Amino acid sequence: MSKDLGQILNDWEFDANGIAARWIQGDDGHPKVQLRVNLGVLQMEAKGRPDGHQPEGCSSLLEYYLHLEEQQDEAQPLELGPEACAELQQEALQFYYRYLAFYALGYLDGVIEDTSHNLDLLDLVSQYATDDDLAWQFLQFFPYVRMMNARARAEKLIKHEDVEMALRTIEDAIADIDAFGLEYSDDSSVDASQERAILDDLRRRISSRKPKSEEERLRDELRDAIRSEDYEHAAEVRDALQKLGLPRMSLNGMEPMP
C-alpha cells in the first residue's frame, strides 16, 4: 500500500479561510476525526487523547498530574518544570486541534469536553509551574479557550431553547475574561478584545431570540399607541401596566406620574 498522501490531499483542498474537518471510520472500527491543514491532514481519536496514547496508564497527562496532585504532601509538593510543561503544552495543542475540528463539524459536546480539559490544564499549570514564565505560556490562551467553551455551551443551550441559561453562560464567560484582563493588565501581550467581541455578538444574537416579558410587550404596545395618537388604547395599556405593580404612566413621554 502506498504511503503517499498525495491523492488524499488532492481530493481534499485546504481552506485558508475556514476549518475543513470530517469524520471517518478507522480501520479499527472506531470513529476518528480528520482536520485538513495546509501541509497535510491530522487524524485524531474521537475519545481520550487525540493521539490515542495513555501516558503513565492514564487517559491523559492532565489526569496523571491530577492523580499526583491528590497524593502530594508538604514533604513532596507537586512541581511542573520545563520538561513537564512542554509535554502538557503538546497535549493542550492536540486537544486544541480536535476541538477546532469538532466545532467545524457541529459536535458541541466534543468542543465542551476538550475545552474543559484545556481549561483544567491551564489551571493546573498556573498552580504548579516552577516559574511564572512557564505558567504564562499556558495562561495567555485562557481568553480564547474560555470563549470557545462558552460559545459551545451557549449554542447547545439554544438548541434546547434555554435562552436564559445561554445568556447567563455568555455573561459568565465575559466576566471571567474581563477579570483575566484586569489581573494581567500589566502584560502588554494581553488582548482579549477579539474573544470578547465574539461573545458580545453571540449575546446580542441570543438576546434577540429571548421572548419579551409582559411588561416589555405592554411598553412596546403603549409606545406604538402614543406614536399613532390612539390615546384611548394607550390609556388601556397604561392601566394594564399599572396592574403589574408598575408606577402609573403619563401619556406624554411615558414617564411615571408622581
C-alpha positions as CSV (number, residue, x, y, z in Angstrom):
1,M,0.0,0.0,0.0
2,S,1.4,3.4,-1.0
3,K,2.3,5.8,1.8
4,D,2.0,8.8,-0.4
5,L,-0.8,11.2,0.9
6,G,-0.9,13.0,-2.5
7,Q,-4.3,11.5,-3.5
8,I,-5.9,12.4,-0.2
9,L,-4.6,15.9,-0.3
10,N,-5.6,16.4,-3.9
11,D,-9.2,15.2,-3.2
12,W,-9.5,17.5,-0.1
13,E,-8.3,21.0,-0.6
14,F,-7.0,23.1,2.2
15,D,-9.4,26.0,3.1
16,A,-7.3,29.0,4.1
17,N,-10.5,30.9,5.2
18,G,-12.2,28.2,7.2
19,I,-11.8,24.9,9.0
20,A,-12.1,21.7,7.0
21,A,-12.8,18.7,9.1
22,R,-14.6,15.4,8.6
23,W,-15.5,12.1,10.4
24,I,-14.0,8.8,9.1
25,Q,-14.3,5.2,10.2
26,G,-10.9,3.9,11.3
27,D,-9.6,0.5,10.3
28,D,-10.0,-0.4,13.9
29,G,-13.8,0.2,13.6
30,H,-13.7,3.3,15.8
31,P,-14.8,6.8,14.5
32,K,-12.0,9.3,14.1
33,V,-11.9,12.9,13.1
34,Q,-9.6,14.4,10.4
35,L,-8.5,18.1,10.2
36,R,-7.1,19.4,6.9
37,V,-4.1,21.7,7.5
38,N,-2.0,23.4,4.9
39,L,0.7,20.7,4.7
40,G,-1.5,17.6,5.2
41,V,-4.1,16.0,7.3
42,L,-4.3,15.5,11.1
43,Q,-6.1,12.3,12.2
44,M,-7.3,12.2,15.8
45,E,-9.1,9.8,18.0
46,A,-12.6,10.9,18.9
47,K,-12.2,10.0,22.6
48,G,-9.4,10.2,25.1
49,R,-6.2,11.8,24.0
50,P,-6.3,12.8,20.3
51,D,-3.2,10.7,19.6
52,G,-4.6,7.7,21.3
53,H,-1.8,7.4,23.8
54,Q,-2.3,6.7,27.5
55,P,0.6,8.4,29.3
56,E,1.5,6.6,32.6
57,G,-1.5,4.4,32.0
58,C,-3.9,7.4,32.3
59,S,-6.3,8.8,29.7
60,S,-4.2,12.0,29.5
61,L,-1.3,13.8,31.1
62,L,-3.8,16.0,32.8
63,E,-5.4,13.0,34.5
64,Y,-2.0,11.7,35.5
65,Y,-1.0,15.0,37.2
66,L,-4.3,15.4,38.9
67,H,-3.8,12.0,40.4
68,L,-0.3,13.1,41.6
69,E,-1.9,16.3,43.0
70,E,-4.2,14.2,45.2
71,Q,-1.2,12.2,46.5
72,Q,1.1,15.2,47.1
73,D,2.2,16.2,50.6
74,E,4.2,19.0,52.2
75,A,7.4,17.0,52.0
76,Q,7.0,16.3,48.3
77,P,4.8,19.0,46.7
78,L,3.8,18.8,43.0
79,E,6.0,20.8,40.7
80,L,5.8,21.3,37.0
81,G,9.2,22.1,35.5
82,P,10.1,22.9,31.8
83,E,10.0,19.3,30.7
84,A,6.6,18.6,32.2
85,C,5.2,21.8,30.9
86,A,6.5,21.1,27.4
87,E,4.7,17.7,27.5
88,L,1.5,19.3,28.8
89,Q,1.7,22.0,26.1
90,Q,1.8,19.3,23.4
91,E,-1.2,17.7,24.9
92,A,-3.1,21.0,25.0
93,L,-2.2,21.6,21.4
94,Q,-3.7,18.2,20.4
95,F,-6.9,19.0,22.2
96,Y,-7.0,22.4,20.6
97,Y,-6.8,20.9,17.1
98,R,-9.5,18.5,17.9
99,Y,-12.0,21.0,19.4
100,L,-11.4,23.1,16.3
101,A,-12.4,20.1,14.2
102,F,-15.3,19.3,16.5
103,Y,-16.7,22.9,16.3
104,A,-16.5,22.8,12.5
105,L,-18.4,19.6,12.5
106,G,-21.0,20.9,14.9
107,Y,-20.1,18.4,17.6
108,L,-20.7,20.7,20.5
109,D,-20.3,18.1,23.3
110,G,-16.8,17.3,22.0
111,V,-15.9,21.0,22.0
112,I,-17.2,21.4,25.6
113,E,-15.2,18.3,26.8
114,D,-12.0,19.3,25.1
115,T,-12.1,23.0,26.0
116,S,-12.9,22.0,29.6
117,H,-9.9,19.7,29.5
118,N,-7.6,22.6,28.4
119,L,-9.1,25.0,31.0
120,D,-8.4,22.4,33.7
121,L,-4.9,22.0,32.3
122,L,-4.3,25.8,32.4
123,D,-5.5,25.8,36.0
124,L,-3.1,23.0,36.9
125,V,-0.1,24.7,35.4
126,S,-0.9,28.1,36.9
127,Q,-0.8,26.4,40.3
128,Y,2.3,24.2,40.0
129,A,4.6,25.6,37.3
130,T,8.0,26.3,38.8
131,D,8.1,29.8,37.5
132,D,5.7,32.5,36.1
133,D,7.1,32.4,32.6
134,L,6.3,28.7,32.2
135,A,2.8,29.4,33.6
136,W,2.2,32.3,31.2
137,Q,3.0,30.1,28.2
138,F,-0.4,28.5,29.0
139,L,-2.4,31.3,30.7
140,Q,-2.1,33.6,27.7
141,F,-4.6,31.3,25.9
142,F,-7.2,31.5,28.6
143,P,-9.5,34.1,26.9
144,Y,-9.7,32.0,23.7
145,V,-10.3,28.7,25.4
146,R,-12.9,30.2,27.8
147,M,-14.6,31.8,24.8
148,M,-14.8,28.6,22.8
149,N,-16.1,26.7,25.8
150,A,-18.8,29.3,26.5
151,R,-19.8,29.5,22.8
152,A,-20.2,25.8,22.5
153,R,-22.2,25.6,25.8
154,A,-24.5,28.5,24.8
155,E,-25.1,27.2,21.3
156,K,-26.1,23.8,22.8
157,L,-28.5,25.5,25.2
158,I,-30.0,27.4,22.3
159,K,-30.7,24.1,20.5
160,H,-32.7,23.2,23.6
161,E,-34.4,26.6,23.6
162,D,-32.9,27.6,27.0
163,V,-32.3,31.2,26.1
164,E,-31.9,32.4,29.7
165,M,-29.2,29.9,30.6
166,A,-27.4,30.5,27.3
167,L,-27.3,34.3,28.1
168,R,-26.0,33.5,31.6
169,T,-23.3,31.3,30.2
170,I,-22.1,34.0,27.9
171,E,-22.2,36.7,30.6
172,D,-20.3,34.5,33.0
173,A,-17.6,33.9,30.3
174,I,-17.4,37.7,29.6
175,A,-16.9,38.4,33.3
176,D,-14.2,35.8,33.5
177,I,-12.3,37.2,30.5
178,D,-12.7,40.8,31.8
179,A,-11.3,39.6,35.2
180,F,-8.4,37.9,33.5
181,G,-7.7,41.1,31.6
182,L,-7.6,43.2,34.7
183,E,-5.4,40.7,36.6
184,Y,-2.8,40.7,33.8
185,S,-3.3,44.2,32.5
186,D,0.4,45.0,33.1
187,D,1.3,42.4,30.5
188,S,1.4,44.0,27.0
189,S,0.6,40.7,25.3
190,V,-2.9,40.5,26.9
191,D,-5.6,41.4,24.4
192,A,-8.9,39.6,24.7
193,S,-10.8,42.1,22.6
194,Q,-11.4,39.6,19.8
195,E,-12.7,36.9,22.2
196,R,-14.9,39.4,24.0
197,A,-16.3,40.7,20.6
198,I,-17.3,37.2,19.6
199,L,-19.1,36.7,22.9
200,D,-20.7,40.1,22.7
201,D,-22.0,39.3,19.2
202,L,-23.3,36.0,20.3
203,R,-25.0,37.6,23.3
204,R,-26.8,40.1,21.0
205,R,-28.0,37.3,18.7
206,I,-29.2,35.2,21.6
207,S,-31.0,38.3,23.2
208,S,-32.9,38.8,20.0
209,R,-34.4,35.4,20.4
210,K,-35.4,36.0,24.1
211,P,-39.2,36.2,24.4
212,K,-40.4,39.6,25.7
213,S,-41.8,39.8,29.2
214,E,-45.3,41.0,29.7
215,E,-44.0,44.4,30.8
216,E,-41.8,44.7,27.7
217,R,-44.7,43.7,25.4
218,L,-47.0,46.3,27.0
219,R,-44.5,49.1,26.9
220,D,-43.9,48.5,23.2
221,E,-47.7,48.5,22.7
222,L,-48.0,51.7,24.7
223,R,-45.2,53.3,22.7
224,D,-47.0,52.3,19.4
225,A,-50.3,53.6,20.6
226,I,-48.9,57.0,21.6
227,R,-47.0,57.2,18.3
228,S,-50.3,56.7,16.4
229,E,-52.1,59.1,18.8
230,D,-54.5,56.3,19.8
231,Y,-54.8,57.7,23.3
232,E,-57.8,55.7,24.3
233,H,-55.9,52.4,23.7
234,A,-52.8,53.9,25.3
235,A,-54.8,54.6,28.4
236,E,-55.9,51.0,28.5
237,V,-52.4,49.7,28.1
238,R,-51.2,52.1,30.8
239,D,-53.8,50.7,33.1
240,A,-52.6,47.2,32.3
241,L,-49.1,48.2,33.2
242,Q,-50.3,49.5,36.5
243,K,-51.9,46.2,37.3
244,L,-48.5,44.6,37.0
245,G,-47.5,46.7,40.0
246,L,-45.7,49.4,38.0
247,P,-45.9,53.1,38.5
248,R,-48.8,54.9,36.7
249,M,-47.5,56.3,33.4
250,S,-48.4,59.6,31.8
251,L,-49.2,59.6,28.1
252,N,-46.8,62.4,27.0
253,G,-43.4,60.8,27.0
254,M,-44.4,57.7,29.0
255,E,-42.7,59.0,32.2
256,P,-44.0,57.7,35.5
257,M,-46.6,60.1,37.1
258,P,-45.9,61.4,40.6
